[in-house]
Amino acid sequence: MIKLDKLSKTFKQKNVEVKAVDSVSLSVPKGEICIFLGPSGCGKTTTLKMINRLIKPTSGKVYINDQDTSDIDEVTLRRNIGYVIQQIGLFPNMTIEENICIVPKMLGWDRKKTHERAQELMSMVALDPKKYMNRYPRELSGGQQQRIGVIRALAADAPILLMDEPFGAVDPINRESIQNEFFQMQRQLQKTVLMVSHDIDEAIKLGDKVAVFRAGALTQFAPPDALLAQPKDDFVAAFVGQDRTLKRLLLVRAGDAAQDIPTVRPETNVQDALGVMDEVDTKYLTVTDGNNIALGYVSRKGLREGSLKACGEALKPFKATAAWDENLRVLLSRMYELDSSWLPVIDGDGKYLGEVTQESIASYLSSGKSKG
């Protein structure tokens, strides 16, 4: 865990003291990603650099696993913290493997161990070790170099990773690809990551927590969905964007917005099923068996056709379903594609969990509820 306790930094400019960071306090649990978000000059990079003492704090403390880092010498501290910057900083006269293995070699790792580590990390970011290990940085694209910059910081297996706008200089297509690869890698390696960004979309995509800075102060610290659902003030609301409700579609899962709608069995009498439809004001009902396995659905129109006695006679297959962990953006896209107003939510065993409708999505997003 990383804890910042009233961390502050004051610079002198023409004999005038300027407070760049003003008493910032927050905690980041082990294995989580925290995004420092805010406009240029708000203090987020200065705060990041105080964690590994590239900038010395004026006051306040940094704790790593409850240990005051001011008691650790700078070299030891930095060897246990990976650091990635936007400019990458690869050494042009070294091969890709040599660039990746700089810190492991300093720590005394043998050649076999460093080689295997480089291969492992390159595979994680979709770069073939056999193809790229012996190349030089100039022989790689900008996106490929950025990938190397990220895994170089992970090479010594440091538990903490500091990243200062690491994907900012990469084109949008490569940026999304690298973000996805980094996120999967972080979840696999369980590193604790603090990342500076000015991009709200990047923050909500990658962050477990988001720290919004303004004029050196921490304005709001919250999970992404809570930040979008309940911005603390007008500054935060403006920074996350007027479309913040739509941004939440990527964060909210089907299971969060699902309604608990009654189901019927294949043997349920048609009139009883129509009565349930009237009671809950719906045109469709999901049909389940005795184990709550979803079999399909019946419609009001279908039940009224002919002289049907039981729901099983009017059973229709679902046009599509929703997995409980799919995000609402995917579900809305699927609904519009199929011209459907609802989707049943089904778990991995085929059991019925409820249904998502366009109305239930709107209701959840406007309710003020949030994840975290």
N, C-alpha and C positions, 0 to 999 in steps of 0.2 A: 504493500500500500504506500502511496505517496500522499503526504499531507503538507500543505502550505499554511503557515500560521502567521497571519498579519505581515505578510511579505511586502516590503516596500523598497523603492529605489528612488533616490533623489540625485539629480545631476546639477552641476553648476554651469550656467551659461551667462557669460559676461557679468560675473559676480551676483547673479540672480539664481536662486535655487528653484529648480523645476522638478516637480514630483511626477516621475514617469509611471510609477506603479504605487498605488495607494492602499496599503493594508489589505492585501488579497489573502483570503483564507478559503481553502477548499480541500476536499479529500477525494482521491481516486483509488478505488479498490483494486486489488491485484487482478490482472487479466482483462481490465476494461480499457476502452478508448475514450479519452476526454479531448474534446475539440475546444481550443481557445479561438473564439470568434469575435470579430469586431472590425471597425474601419481602420485604415492606416493611422499609425501614431497613437493607438489606444492603449499600448502597454503590453500587448499579448506576447510579442517576441521577447521583450525584456524580461517578462515573467518566466518564459520558457528557459532563457539563458541563465537565469539565477538558479535554476534547479541543478545544473551541472557546474555552476560557478564560473561560466564564461563571463558573466557579469556578477560582481560581488554585491549582495544585498546591503542596503543601508541599514535596514532593521528587519526583524522578523526571522522566522526559522523555516527550514525545509527538513522534513522527516521522511526517511525511507525505511519502511518496516519498523517504525517507532524509534529509529536511530537518528539523532541530530547529525545532519551531514556536515556541519561545521567542525565536527570532531574527526572527519575523514579527510586525508590529504587529497588534493585535487587530482593527482594522477590516478590513484586508486578509485576515486569516485567516478571519473570519466571512463575508465576502463570497464566499469560495470553499467554504463549507460550508453546505448547506441544513439547516434546523432545524425540526422539527415537534413540537408538544406536544399533549397530550390535549385541552387547552382550546381548541385551534384558533387563537384570537386574531385572527380577521378583523376588519378595521376596519368598523364598522357604517355609517359615512358614505360609504364608497367602494363603487363597483360591483364586481362579481366580477372584471371585467377589470382594474380599477385595483388590486384586492387582489393579483391574480396578478403584476402587472407592477411591483410596488414596487421590488424589487432591480434588475431590468433597467434601469429608468429611472434609478436611482442610478448605475448603471454607464455611463450615457450612450447606451443603445440608442435608436435612432430609433423613431418611432411605428409605422411599418409592421412593423418587426422584432418589437417587443413584442406587437403585435396578432396576428401570425402565430404567435408562440410560445404565446400564451394559447389560441388556437384549437387548435393541435396538442395541447397537454397536456389540454385539456378533452375532446377526442375520445378520448384514451387512457383516461379514467376514465368513459366513457359518459355525458357531459353534453354536450348539443347546444349548441355555442357560440352559434348564432343565437338560441336560446331563453333562455340563461342569462347571457350575457356582460354584459348591461346591467341585470341585476337586482342587488338588494342582499342581503347575507347573511340578513336577517330573512325574505326571501321563499323561502329554501331550507330543506329539511329538515336535521336534524342530520347524517344520513349524507352528504347532498350538500355541506354545509359542510365536513365532514371531508375529503372528496375535494379540495375547493378548497385546504384547508390543506396537503395533501400536495403537490399540483402547484405551489403557490406556492413551496415550498422547492426545487422543481426548475426554476423558471422561468429562472433565470440560468445554467442548465446547469452548476451546481456539480458537481464530480466526487464529492463526499462528501455523504452525507445522514445526519444524526443525528435519531433519532426517539424521543421519550419517551412510551411507551404511547399511540401515535397512534390506536389503534382501541378503546381501553378504554371510552370513553363511548358507543359505538355499539351499537345493539341487535344481537342475534345474527345475524339474517338479513342486515342491511346490513353487518355486520362481516365475514361470510364473503365477500360480494360485493366489498367494498373490498379485502380481503386478496388475493383472486384478481386483481383489476385491478392492484393495486400490484405483485404478484409478476410479472405479465406485463410491466408497464411497466419494472420494474427489469431484467428479463432483456433487454429491448429496448434500454434506455439504458445498461446496464452500469455503473450507479452503485455505489460502495462504500457500504454501509449498515451503521450500528450502531444497533440498536434495543433499547430497554428494554421488557421485558415481565415479567409475573408468570404468564403463561398458557403452560403446557407445550405445549398443542395448537398454539398460535400459533407457538411456537418451533420445533417439529419440522416444521411446515408451511412456514414461510418461511425458516428459517435454513440457511445452508451450514455454519456453526459455531455452537455454543451455549456461552456462558460462564456457568457457574453460580456465583453469589456467595453467601457466607455471612459475616455479621459483618464486612464490609469486605474479606474475602479472596476470591481466586479459587479456588474449590474444584475445579472441573473445566472443561476447555476441550476440546471434541471435536465432531465432526460429530454430527447428531441421532441417527443409527442407532447409532453407537458409544456415545453417552451412554445410550441406552435399553438396549442390549445389555450394557454393562459399566459400570454406575454405580460411581464411585470409592469411595463409602462409604455408610453408612446414611442420612445426610442427603440425598444426591443421590437415592438409591433411593426414599426417602419422598417427595421433592419431585416427581419425575417420575411417581410413582403406581404403585400395585400392579398396574395394568393395562398396565404399560410394554411387555410382550411383545405385547399386542394393538395398542398404538399403532404398533409397528414394521410392522404390515401395510401402512400407508400409505407406508412408506419403501422397502420391499424390492420389487424388480421380479421379474416372472416369470422372466426370464433368470438371476437370482441363485439362485432356488430350484429351477430345472429339473433333472431327472435325465436322464442320458444313457442312454436305453433303446434297445435295438436295434430296427431297422425291418425290414420285409420288402418284397419287390417283388410286383407282381401275379402274376408267374409263379412265385413261390415255392411249392414243394410244401406241401400242407396238413400233412402229418406233420412236415415240417421246421419249419413255423411253430409247431405245437403243441409241438415240442421246445424252441423258443426261449422260448415262454411258460412252460414248466415250469422252464427254466433261470433265468429272471429273476423267476419267481413273479408272473405278471400274467395278467389275463383278457383284455387287449386289446393289440393291436400296431398301430402306425401303418404304413400302406402308402405307400411313396414310389416315384417313378420314378428313372431313371438320373441325373437332375440333383438328386436329393434334394428334389423338390417333393412336398409332402404331398397324397395323393390321397383319403384317407379312412382307415378303420380296419377291422380284422377282430376278431371276438370268438371266444373259445374255443367258446362255444355255437354260433355261426354256422358255424364250421369243421367242427363235428361233425355238422351237419345234412346228410342226404342223402349222396350219393357224390361229393363235390367233390374235384377234383384240385389246383386252384391257388387261391391267396388272392384273385385277382381275381374269382373266382366268388362270393365271400362279402363283397365290398367294400361298406361302408356309409359314408354321408356323416357327417362329424362333427356332433354336436349343437351344438357351439360350439368355439371355439379361443381361445387366449390370445396376444396380441401380446407380444413379448419385453420391452417397457417398461411393461406394465400393472402396477399395484401389486397386492399379494397380497390386499388387502381387496376389491378389485373381483372378483378371481378366485374367492375363497371365496364371495362373494355369488352369482356365476354358477353355481358348482358346486352350492350349496344349492338355487338356483332350479330347476336342471335335474335334481336328485337324481343328480349325477354325482360320482364319486370322483377323476376325472382330467380334465385338459385338455391337448391337444397345444400346444406353443409354436411359433408360426409367425412367421417374419420378414416384412418388407414385400414380399419377392419370392415368398412362398409356400413357402419352404424350411423343413424341419423342424429344430428346434433342440433338441428334447427334450420332456419332459412334466412337468407339475406335478401332484402328487397332494396330497391332504390330509396324507398321511404325509410327503411331502417338505417341505411347508411347516412342519409341526411339527418336523421334523428340523433344518431350517435355523434356525428361531427358537431352538431349544434348544441349538444347537451352539456358541454364543458368537461366531459369525462376525458381522461387521458391515461395512457400506459405509463406507470411510474409516477 
